[in-house]
Amino acid sequence: MRHINEVIIHCTATPTGQHVTIGDINNWHNARGFGNCGYHYVIDYDGKVLNGRPEDEQGAHCQGHNARSIGIAYIGGMDAKTRMPKDTRTKLQK
């Protein structure tokens, strides 16, 4: 069992309202050499928690912290018009 002492929150850096699946994230992360979804959990717009990689498997989401952390990402994080970073979390995601 891994010793976990951090929970690191991310966003998918996708425009508000863009539909994103675990399959999409797997493809993005495979292309970057992460070997599937680097997050342990992903939170959809409706608040549903989707499974990424198992908690007992080291993540690929925060260099230098992966061995001892759980990675959680919410879908969104980018303004759809300006494409700039923005807290786009829905009430259900929060």
Residue frames as qw, qx, qy, qz and C-alpha x, y, z in Angstrom:
[[0.000, 0.887, 0.461, 0.000, 0.00, 0.00, 0.00],
 [0.382, 0.514, -0.027, 0.767, 1.25, 3.47, -0.87],
 [0.294, -0.509, -0.441, 0.679, 1.77, 6.06, 1.85],
 [0.132, 0.662, 0.423, 0.604, -0.55, 8.92, 0.83],
 [0.317, -0.519, -0.403, 0.684, -0.21, 12.29, 2.52],
 [0.076, 0.328, -0.143, -0.931, -1.48, 14.68, -0.16],
 [0.442, 0.604, 0.662, 0.019, -4.63, 15.20, -2.18],
 [0.155, -0.305, 0.298, 0.891, -4.00, 17.37, -5.22],
 [0.448, 0.668, 0.525, -0.278, -6.89, 19.03, -7.06],
 [0.224, -0.148, 0.538, 0.799, -6.67, 19.78, -10.78],
 [0.596, 0.550, 0.227, -0.539, -8.96, 20.80, -13.61],
 [0.759, 0.256, 0.525, 0.289, -9.01, 19.33, -17.10],
 [0.130, -0.487, 0.254, 0.825, -8.31, 22.81, -18.56],
 [0.162, 0.355, 0.781, 0.488, -11.22, 22.44, -20.95],
 [0.179, -0.214, -0.114, -0.953, -13.78, 25.12, -21.86],
 [0.407, 0.108, 0.582, -0.695, -16.96, 25.37, -19.81],
 [0.751, 0.329, 0.180, -0.544, -19.57, 22.93, -21.10],
 [0.471, 0.475, -0.700, -0.250, -17.19, 20.79, -23.17],
 [0.954, -0.177, 0.044, -0.237, -18.10, 17.13, -22.78],
 [0.193, 0.611, -0.757, 0.130, -15.08, 15.19, -21.48],
 [0.950, -0.191, -0.144, -0.200, -14.94, 11.47, -20.72],
 [0.676, -0.547, 0.472, 0.147, -12.42, 9.27, -18.94],
 [0.815, 0.308, 0.377, 0.314, -11.67, 7.91, -22.42],
 [0.325, 0.902, -0.012, 0.285, -10.75, 11.42, -23.60],
 [0.359, -0.845, 0.387, -0.090, -8.44, 11.90, -20.61],
 [0.855, -0.164, 0.449, 0.199, -6.91, 8.46, -21.20],
 [0.699, 0.583, 0.221, 0.350, -6.15, 9.48, -24.79],
 [0.071, 0.950, -0.166, 0.255, -4.64, 12.85, -23.77],
 [0.540, -0.703, 0.460, -0.052, -2.51, 11.27, -21.05],
 [0.892, 0.080, 0.379, 0.234, -1.43, 8.33, -23.25],
 [0.552, 0.764, 0.058, 0.330, -0.25, 10.86, -25.84],
 [0.096, -0.885, 0.347, -0.294, 1.88, 12.49, -23.11],
 [0.534, 0.325, -0.746, 0.230, 3.31, 9.12, -22.03],
 [0.398, -0.396, 0.497, -0.662, 1.38, 8.86, -18.75],
 [0.194, -0.028, -0.980, -0.032, -0.13, 5.44, -19.48],
 [0.264, -0.609, -0.722, -0.197, -3.85, 6.25, -19.25],
 [0.266, -0.863, -0.169, -0.395, -5.62, 8.71, -16.94],
 [0.423, 0.318, -0.533, 0.660, -3.08, 10.20, -14.55],
 [0.387, -0.378, 0.283, -0.792, -5.81, 11.18, -12.05],
 [0.024, 0.059, 0.964, -0.259, -7.32, 8.81, -9.55],
 [0.180, 0.633, 0.711, -0.246, -10.71, 10.50, -9.75],
 [0.057, 0.155, 0.343, 0.924, -12.45, 12.90, -12.13],
 [0.170, 0.496, 0.627, -0.576, -15.52, 14.93, -11.14],
 [0.182, 0.436, 0.662, 0.581, -18.07, 15.43, -13.92],
 [0.126, -0.331, -0.085, -0.931, -20.31, 18.52, -14.23],
 [0.658, -0.452, -0.356, -0.486, -23.15, 16.70, -12.47],
 [0.452, -0.643, 0.483, -0.385, -20.93, 15.89, -9.48],
 [0.998, 0.004, -0.009, -0.058, -20.51, 12.25, -10.44],
 [0.310, -0.715, 0.612, 0.132, -17.12, 10.93, -9.38],
 [0.881, 0.413, -0.207, -0.107, -15.52, 8.89, -12.14],
 [0.798, -0.443, 0.328, 0.244, -12.71, 6.44, -11.50],
 [0.380, 0.800, -0.449, -0.120, -9.40, 7.12, -13.18],
 [0.581, 0.313, -0.732, 0.169, -6.56, 4.93, -11.97],
 [0.750, -0.477, -0.457, 0.045, -6.68, 2.81, -8.78],
 [0.330, -0.909, 0.173, -0.185, -5.55, 4.52, -5.57],
 [0.811, -0.431, 0.327, 0.223, -2.89, 1.86, -5.01],
 [0.712, 0.366, 0.262, 0.538, -1.29, 2.86, -8.33],
 [0.309, -0.441, 0.004, 0.842, 0.95, 5.94, -8.43],
 [0.386, 0.831, 0.332, -0.224, -0.67, 8.81, -10.29],
 [0.515, 0.132, 0.321, 0.784, 0.70, 10.87, -13.16],
 [0.001, -0.868, -0.443, -0.222, -0.64, 14.31, -12.33],
 [0.185, -0.967, 0.133, -0.113, 1.93, 16.33, -10.32],
 [0.725, 0.411, -0.416, 0.365, 5.62, 15.80, -10.91],
 [0.201, 0.397, -0.605, 0.660, 7.52, 15.20, -7.67],
 [0.448, -0.172, 0.481, -0.734, 4.32, 14.40, -5.73],
 [0.722, 0.070, -0.469, -0.504, 2.80, 11.43, -7.57],
 [0.475, 0.096, -0.852, 0.198, 4.23, 8.72, -5.31],
 [0.160, -0.198, -0.736, 0.627, 2.50, 10.06, -2.20],
 [0.292, 0.222, 0.148, -0.918, -0.68, 11.70, -3.48],
 [0.378, 0.508, 0.774, 0.002, -4.15, 11.16, -4.82],
 [0.037, -0.109, 0.324, 0.939, -4.99, 13.20, -7.92],
 [0.262, 0.627, 0.702, -0.212, -8.49, 14.54, -8.42],
 [0.091, -0.037, 0.352, 0.931, -9.56, 16.62, -11.43],
 [0.393, 0.592, 0.523, -0.471, -12.79, 18.42, -12.12],
 [0.463, 0.427, 0.574, 0.523, -13.96, 18.79, -15.71],
 [0.086, 0.958, 0.238, 0.139, -13.65, 22.39, -16.84],
 [0.597, -0.536, 0.016, 0.596, -11.39, 25.17, -15.66],
 [0.290, -0.056, 0.371, 0.881, -11.34, 27.33, -18.77],
 [0.345, 0.559, 0.240, -0.715, -13.65, 30.16, -19.83],
 [0.647, 0.402, 0.625, 0.170, -15.38, 29.09, -23.05],
 [0.367, 0.917, 0.154, 0.032, -15.15, 32.56, -24.65],
 [0.011, -0.925, 0.379, 0.006, -11.74, 33.83, -23.56],
 [0.912, 0.167, -0.342, 0.153, -10.11, 30.40, -23.17],
 [0.081, 0.599, -0.542, 0.584, -8.44, 31.77, -20.03],
 [0.339, -0.116, -0.865, 0.352, -8.27, 29.92, -16.70],
 [0.438, -0.358, 0.019, -0.824, -11.46, 30.28, -14.67],
 [0.207, 0.007, 0.886, -0.414, -13.11, 28.52, -11.75],
 [0.490, -0.003, -0.481, -0.727, -15.90, 26.88, -13.72],
 [0.084, -0.076, -0.965, 0.235, -16.92, 24.34, -11.08],
 [0.475, -0.449, -0.468, -0.595, -20.64, 23.70, -10.85],
 [0.549, -0.512, 0.334, -0.570, -22.39, 23.53, -7.48],
 [0.986, -0.083, 0.007, -0.146, -22.44, 19.76, -7.85],
 [0.733, 0.408, -0.373, 0.396, -18.72, 19.59, -8.58],
 [0.042, -0.599, 0.466, -0.650, -17.96, 21.62, -5.47]]
